[in-house]
């Protein structure tokens, strides 16, 4: 894993923790593939590429803030 991927994974992990604390997701963790992250949303585990996971979490947290 290069440093860019490691940085992205850390950012996704922090966003997922924030979403978890806000009760927007019910779980998260590293995926089976090094380039994926698992997010449990609405009771279903989703294995997303890191970029997509970041985008998903940013949008989820943003939508929660404007409501």
Phi, psi and omega per residue, in radians:
X1 nan 2.259 3.132
X2 -1.475 3.029 -3.053
X3 -1.175 -0.531 3.108
X4 -1.154 -0.775 3.098
X5 -1.120 -0.716 3.136
X6 -1.106 -0.725 3.109
X7 -1.124 -0.771 3.122
X8 -1.096 -0.752 3.121
X9 -1.084 -0.716 3.101
X10 -1.098 -0.734 3.125
X11 -1.121 -0.751 3.114
X12 -1.093 -0.732 3.127
X13 -1.065 -0.745 3.122
X14 -1.162 -0.756 3.106
X15 -1.104 -0.724 3.127
X16 -1.122 -0.690 3.110
X17 -1.119 -0.719 3.097
X18 -1.101 -0.794 3.129
X19 -1.105 -0.643 3.112
X20 -1.143 -0.779 3.140
X21 -1.134 -0.532 3.088
X22 -1.443 0.006 -3.137
X23 1.099 0.566 3.090
X24 -1.552 -0.447 3.051
X25 -2.278 2.759 -3.101
X26 -1.834 0.008 3.089
X27 3.134 2.878 3.126
X28 -2.886 2.816 3.104
X29 2.993 3.045 3.122
X30 -1.111 2.463 3.073
X31 -1.429 3.034 3.116
X32 -1.138 -0.612 3.095
X33 -1.582 2.466 -3.110
X34 -1.093 -0.407 -3.122
X35 -1.670 0.199 -3.125
X36 -2.136 2.781 3.065
X37 -2.353 2.423 -3.127
X38 -1.707 2.260 3.105
X39 -2.220 2.238 3.096
X40 -1.693 1.918 -3.082
X41 -2.201 2.220 -3.097
X42 0.939 0.709 3.059
X43 1.372 0.026 -3.102
X44 -2.064 2.211 3.076
X45 -1.270 2.348 3.124
X46 -2.167 2.237 3.110
X47 -1.754 1.888 -3.047
X48 -2.026 2.525 2.973
X49 -1.026 2.646 -3.044
X50 -0.934 -0.792 -3.133
X51 -1.082 -0.759 -3.140
X52 -1.187 -0.659 3.101
X53 -1.097 -0.745 3.105
X54 -1.061 -0.844 -3.140
X55 -1.046 -0.797 3.136
X56 -1.039 -0.833 -3.092
X57 -1.195 -0.730 3.106
X58 -1.033 -0.801 -3.139
X59 -1.153 -0.706 3.135
X60 -1.094 -0.806 3.139
X61 -1.165 -0.733 3.133
X62 -1.071 -0.827 -3.133
X63 -1.065 -0.619 3.126
X64 -1.174 -0.601 -3.106
X65 -1.292 -0.512 -3.087
X66 -1.558 -0.161 -3.135
X67 -1.377 nan nan
